[in-house]
C-alpha cells in the first residue's frame, strides 16, 4: 500500500470519507453518530471489555467503543453545538472541494493579524471616565448606566464585523450566512474578547473602543453578568492563552454550525481548517511540562461561553422589562433571534 492509501478513509471505522468533520477525516455515519452523542450527552455501556473492534461492518455493535474511538482519533466534541437541536433539511453530501491554496500557517497568521487589528492599542487606552469608587447614585442616573451598557454592546458590533471579514474564507460565504453567523455569535464574542483584554485582578474592563471602566461603574448596566465575565476573564488569564491560540478560539466561536445556514458545508470546512491550525499550534508550542490537556482546556472555554451568553440574554431581558431605556434595534434583533427557546 502507498503511504497515502488511507487518506480517503474514515479514521474511526475505515469507510470511505470525503472530508473532515470536527477536526478529523470521517465518514458521514461516524460524523452523525458523534454529533448526536455529544448533543444528547448520551452515556453508553460496553457489554464486553471496552476494546470492541470498530470497523465498517461492526461499527454499530458497541456505541461505547465507537465513541471512545471517535475521541481517540481526535474528534473535538467542544465544537459540536449542543444548543441548536432543531433539525435541518437533509442534504446530500456535496463533492469535496479543494481547500484554498492558503496553508494552515498563513491561515493562523491571518487570524492573528485580524485579532491585533481589532483591539485598542495599549498606549491609547481612554481612562477619562474611569472611577474606582462610584458615588451614591440617584434614580435619574440609572438610565445613563443602562444607556452606557447598550452603547458598549452596539459599539463593539462594527469592530467584531470588521474582524470577522478578515477571517480567511468568511467574506466568501453568502451574505446571509455571514449575517447569521455574526449575529448568532455576537454576544459570545463580546464576552470572550472583553475577558481577554481586561484586567480582572484590578477590576478593570477594557472595551473595544479603548474605554476603560471599573467593575463598579458597570454593575448597574451589566448586573451580576459583569462578575461572571470577570471570573471567566480570570480563568483565561490563568491559562496564559497566547495570541495565536486566542485568535483561533475566537474564530471558532463564529465559524460554527447554525440553524438556517445556506452553505453549512463551507462553514464546516472552514471550521475544520481552524481546528487544524489550533491543534498544530498547541502541539508545537505546548511542549512545555505542566501544560497537559492544553487543547481540551482551551476548547472547554466554548461551552462556558455559551452559558455566559445565556446570562447576557437574561440581563437584556431584565432591562427590557425594566424599560428605563429602549434597547437599540440591533440589540433587540439579536436578543429576539438568539433566544434559546
C-alpha positions as CSV (number, residue, x, y, z in Angstrom):
1,X,0.0,0.0,0.0
2,X,1.2,3.5,-0.8
3,X,1.6,5.9,2.2
4,X,-1.5,8.0,1.1
5,X,-3.8,5.0,0.6
6,X,-5.7,5.7,3.9
7,X,-6.3,9.3,3.1
8,X,-9.8,8.8,1.8
9,X,-10.8,6.6,4.7
10,X,-12.7,7.3,7.9
11,X,-10.3,7.4,10.9
12,X,-12.9,5.7,13.0
13,X,-14.3,2.8,11.0
14,X,-12.3,2.8,7.7
15,X,-15.3,3.5,5.5
16,X,-15.0,6.0,2.6
17,X,-14.6,9.6,3.8
18,X,-14.6,12.6,1.5
19,X,-13.8,15.3,4.1
20,X,-13.1,16.2,7.7
21,X,-15.7,16.5,10.4
22,X,-14.9,18.0,13.9
23,X,-11.2,18.1,13.1
24,X,-10.8,14.5,11.7
25,X,-11.5,12.8,8.4
26,X,-14.5,10.7,9.0
27,X,-17.5,9.2,7.1
28,X,-20.9,10.7,7.3
29,X,-22.1,7.9,9.5
30,X,-19.4,8.4,12.2
31,X,-19.9,12.2,11.9
32,X,-23.6,11.8,12.6
33,X,-23.1,9.4,15.4
34,X,-20.5,11.7,17.1
35,X,-22.7,14.7,16.8
36,X,-25.8,13.0,18.2
37,X,-23.9,11.5,21.1
38,X,-22.5,14.9,22.1
39,X,-25.7,16.8,21.6
40,X,-27.7,14.4,23.7
41,X,-24.9,13.9,26.2
42,X,-25.5,10.1,25.7
43,X,-23.9,7.7,28.1
44,X,-23.1,4.3,26.7
45,X,-22.0,1.0,28.3
46,X,-19.8,-1.6,26.8
47,X,-21.0,-5.2,27.4
48,X,-17.5,-6.6,26.8
49,X,-14.0,-5.4,27.8
50,X,-14.1,-1.9,26.3
51,X,-12.0,-3.0,23.4
52,X,-14.6,-4.0,20.8
53,X,-13.4,-3.8,17.1
54,X,-14.8,-0.7,15.3
55,X,-14.8,-1.1,11.6
56,X,-17.2,-0.5,8.7
57,X,-19.0,-3.8,9.3
58,X,-19.1,-3.8,13.1
59,X,-19.3,-0.1,14.0
60,X,-22.9,-0.3,15.1
61,X,-22.3,-3.1,17.6
62,X,-20.9,-1.2,20.5
63,X,-21.7,2.5,20.8
64,X,-19.4,2.9,23.8
65,X,-16.3,1.7,21.9
66,X,-17.3,3.6,18.8
67,X,-17.5,6.9,20.7
68,X,-14.2,6.2,22.5
69,X,-12.6,5.6,19.2
70,X,-14.0,9.0,17.9
71,X,-12.3,10.7,20.8
72,X,-9.1,8.7,20.4
73,X,-8.6,9.7,16.8
74,X,-9.0,13.4,17.8
75,X,-12.6,14.4,17.1
76,X,-13.3,17.6,19.0
77,X,-16.6,17.4,21.0
78,X,-16.4,21.1,22.1
79,X,-17.1,22.4,18.6
80,X,-20.4,20.5,18.4
81,X,-23.1,23.0,19.3
82,X,-25.5,21.5,21.8
83,X,-27.9,24.4,21.9
84,X,-29.5,24.1,18.4
85,X,-31.2,20.7,18.1
86,X,-33.6,21.9,15.5
87,X,-33.3,19.6,12.5
88,X,-32.2,21.0,9.2
89,X,-33.5,19.6,5.9
90,X,-31.4,16.6,4.9
91,X,-28.7,17.5,2.4
92,X,-26.8,15.2,0.1
93,X,-23.1,15.4,0.9
94,X,-21.5,17.8,-1.6
95,X,-18.5,16.8,-3.6
96,X,-15.3,17.5,-1.6
97,X,-14.0,21.0,-2.5
98,X,-10.3,21.5,-2.9
99,X,-9.2,23.6,0.0
100,X,-7.9,27.1,-0.9
101,X,-4.2,27.5,-1.6
102,X,-3.7,29.1,1.8
103,X,-1.6,26.9,4.1
104,X,-2.5,26.4,7.8
105,X,0.4,28.7,8.6
106,X,-1.0,31.6,6.6
107,X,-4.5,31.0,8.0
108,X,-3.2,31.3,11.6
109,X,-1.2,34.4,10.6
110,X,-4.3,36.0,9.1
111,X,-6.3,35.2,12.3
112,X,-3.6,36.8,14.5
113,X,-3.5,39.8,12.2
114,X,-7.3,40.2,12.3
115,X,-7.2,40.0,16.1
116,X,-4.4,42.5,16.5
117,X,-6.1,44.9,14.1
118,X,-9.3,44.8,16.1
119,X,-8.0,45.6,19.6
120,X,-7.3,49.0,21.1
121,X,-3.6,49.9,21.3
122,X,-2.3,49.6,24.9
123,X,-0.8,53.1,24.5
124,X,-4.2,54.7,23.5
125,X,-6.5,53.4,26.3
126,X,-9.1,56.0,27.4
127,X,-9.2,56.4,31.2
128,X,-11.2,59.7,31.0
129,X,-14.3,58.0,32.5
130,X,-12.5,55.6,34.9
131,X,-13.5,55.8,38.6
132,X,-12.6,53.2,41.2
133,X,-15.2,54.5,43.7
134,X,-18.6,55.3,42.4
135,X,-20.6,58.0,44.3
136,X,-24.1,57.1,45.6
137,X,-26.4,57.2,42.6
138,X,-29.8,58.7,42.3
139,X,-32.5,57.0,40.3
140,X,-32.3,59.5,37.5
141,X,-28.8,58.3,36.7
142,X,-29.9,54.7,36.3
143,X,-30.9,55.3,32.7
144,X,-27.4,56.8,32.0
145,X,-25.8,53.5,33.1
146,X,-28.3,51.4,31.1
147,X,-27.6,53.5,28.0
148,X,-23.9,53.1,28.6
149,X,-24.4,49.3,28.6
150,X,-26.3,49.4,25.3
151,X,-23.7,51.8,23.8
152,X,-20.8,49.4,24.8
153,X,-22.7,46.5,23.1
154,X,-23.5,48.3,19.9
155,X,-20.1,49.9,19.7
156,X,-18.4,46.5,19.6
157,X,-20.7,45.3,16.8
158,X,-18.9,47.1,14.0
159,X,-15.5,46.1,15.4
160,X,-16.5,42.5,15.5
161,X,-17.9,42.7,12.0
162,X,-14.7,44.1,10.6
163,X,-12.7,41.5,12.5
164,X,-14.9,38.7,11.1
165,X,-14.4,40.0,7.5
166,X,-10.7,39.4,7.9
167,X,-11.0,35.7,8.7
168,X,-9.9,33.8,5.6
169,X,-13.0,32.4,3.9
170,X,-15.6,34.4,5.8
171,X,-16.1,37.1,3.2
172,X,-16.6,34.3,0.5
173,X,-19.6,32.9,2.4
174,X,-23.1,34.1,1.2
175,X,-24.0,37.4,2.7
176,X,-27.0,35.8,4.6
177,X,-24.7,33.3,6.2
178,X,-22.2,36.0,7.2
179,X,-25.0,37.9,8.9
180,X,-26.4,34.8,10.6
181,X,-23.0,33.7,11.9
182,X,-22.2,37.2,13.1
183,X,-25.5,37.9,14.9
184,X,-25.6,34.4,16.4
185,X,-22.1,34.7,17.8
186,X,-22.1,38.4,18.7
187,X,-22.7,38.1,22.5
188,X,-20.2,35.2,22.9
189,X,-17.6,37.2,21.0
190,X,-18.3,40.3,23.0
191,X,-17.7,38.3,26.2
192,X,-14.6,36.4,25.0
193,X,-12.9,39.5,23.6
194,X,-13.7,41.7,26.6
195,X,-12.5,38.9,29.0
196,X,-9.2,38.5,27.1
197,X,-8.5,42.3,27.1
198,X,-9.5,43.1,30.6
199,X,-7.5,43.1,33.9
200,X,-9.8,41.2,36.3
201,X,-7.4,41.3,39.3
202,X,-7.6,45.2,39.2
203,X,-11.4,45.2,38.4
204,X,-10.6,47.0,35.1
205,X,-12.7,46.3,32.0
206,X,-11.2,47.4,28.7
207,X,-13.7,47.8,25.9
208,X,-13.0,47.5,22.2
209,X,-13.1,51.3,21.7
210,X,-10.3,51.6,24.3
211,X,-12.5,52.9,27.1
212,X,-11.5,51.6,30.5
213,X,-14.2,51.3,33.2
214,X,-14.0,49.9,36.7
215,X,-16.3,47.0,37.6
216,X,-18.3,49.2,39.9
217,X,-19.1,51.5,37.0
218,X,-20.6,48.6,35.1
219,X,-22.7,47.0,37.8
220,X,-25.9,49.0,37.2
221,X,-26.0,48.2,33.5
222,X,-24.5,44.7,33.4
223,X,-25.8,43.5,36.7
224,X,-24.3,40.2,38.0
225,X,-23.3,39.4,34.4
226,X,-20.2,41.6,34.9
227,X,-18.9,39.4,37.7
228,X,-19.4,36.3,35.7
229,X,-17.4,37.9,32.8
230,X,-14.6,38.9,35.2
231,X,-14.5,35.4,36.6
232,X,-14.2,34.0,33.1
233,X,-11.5,36.6,32.4
234,X,-9.5,35.4,35.4
235,X,-9.7,31.8,34.2
236,X,-8.5,32.8,30.7
237,X,-5.6,34.7,32.3
238,X,-4.6,31.8,34.5
239,X,-4.3,29.6,31.4
240,X,-1.8,32.0,29.8
241,X,-3.6,31.8,26.4
242,X,-1.3,33.1,23.8
243,X,-2.5,35.4,20.9
244,X,-2.4,32.6,18.2
245,X,-4.5,30.2,20.3
246,X,-6.9,33.0,21.3
247,X,-7.3,34.1,17.7
248,X,-8.2,30.5,16.7
249,X,-10.6,30.2,19.6
250,X,-12.4,33.4,18.7
251,X,-12.7,32.3,15.1
252,X,-14.3,29.0,16.2
253,X,-17.0,30.9,18.1
254,X,-18.2,32.5,14.9
255,X,-17.3,29.7,12.4
256,X,-19.7,27.0,13.6
257,X,-22.9,25.2,12.5
258,X,-26.0,27.4,12.9
259,X,-29.6,26.5,12.1
260,X,-30.6,28.2,8.8
261,X,-27.2,28.4,7.1
262,X,-27.4,28.3,3.3
263,X,-24.0,26.7,2.9
264,X,-23.2,24.7,6.1
265,X,-20.7,22.6,4.3
266,X,-18.4,25.6,3.5
267,X,-18.7,26.7,7.2
268,X,-17.8,23.2,8.4
269,X,-14.8,23.1,6.0
270,X,-13.5,26.4,7.4
271,X,-14.2,25.2,11.0
272,X,-12.1,22.1,10.3
273,X,-9.2,24.2,9.0
274,X,-9.2,26.4,12.1
275,X,-9.4,23.4,14.4
276,X,-6.4,22.0,12.5
277,X,-4.5,25.3,12.9
278,X,-5.2,25.3,16.6
279,X,-4.1,21.7,17.1
280,X,-0.9,22.3,15.2
281,X,-0.1,25.5,17.1
282,X,-0.8,23.9,20.5
283,X,1.2,20.8,19.6
284,X,4.2,23.0,18.5
285,X,4.0,25.5,21.4
286,X,2.7,23.3,24.2
287,X,5.7,21.0,24.6
288,X,6.3,22.7,28.0
289,X,5.9,20.5,31.0
290,X,2.9,21.4,33.2
291,X,0.6,22.1,30.2
292,X,-1.1,18.7,29.7
293,X,-4.5,18.8,28.1
294,X,-4.0,22.4,27.0
295,X,-6.1,22.0,23.8
296,X,-9.0,20.4,25.7
297,X,-8.9,23.2,28.4
298,X,-8.9,25.8,25.6
299,X,-11.8,24.2,23.8
300,X,-13.6,23.7,27.1
301,X,-14.0,27.5,27.2
302,X,-16.5,27.3,24.3
303,X,-19.4,25.7,26.3
304,X,-18.6,28.1,29.2
305,X,-19.0,31.0,26.8
306,X,-22.4,29.7,25.7
307,X,-23.6,29.7,29.3
308,X,-22.3,33.3,29.8
309,X,-24.2,34.3,26.6
310,X,-27.4,33.0,28.1
311,X,-26.7,35.1,31.2
312,X,-26.3,38.1,28.9
313,X,-29.6,37.4,27.2
314,X,-31.2,37.2,30.6
315,X,-29.8,40.6,31.5
316,X,-31.1,42.2,28.3
317,X,-34.5,40.6,29.0
318,X,-34.5,42.2,32.5
319,X,-33.5,45.6,31.2
320,X,-36.3,45.4,28.6
321,X,-38.8,44.6,31.4
322,X,-37.4,47.5,33.5
323,X,-38.0,49.7,30.5
324,X,-35.8,52.7,31.6
325,X,-34.2,52.9,28.1
326,X,-35.4,51.1,25.0
327,X,-32.7,48.7,23.6
328,X,-31.2,49.8,20.2
329,X,-32.8,47.9,17.3
330,X,-29.7,45.8,16.6
331,X,-29.5,44.6,20.2
332,X,-33.3,43.9,20.2
333,X,-32.9,41.9,16.9
334,X,-30.0,39.9,18.3
335,X,-31.9,39.3,21.5
336,X,-35.0,38.0,19.7
337,X,-33.0,35.9,17.2
338,X,-30.6,34.4,19.8
339,X,-33.2,33.3,22.3
340,X,-32.7,29.6,23.0
341,X,-36.5,28.9,23.1
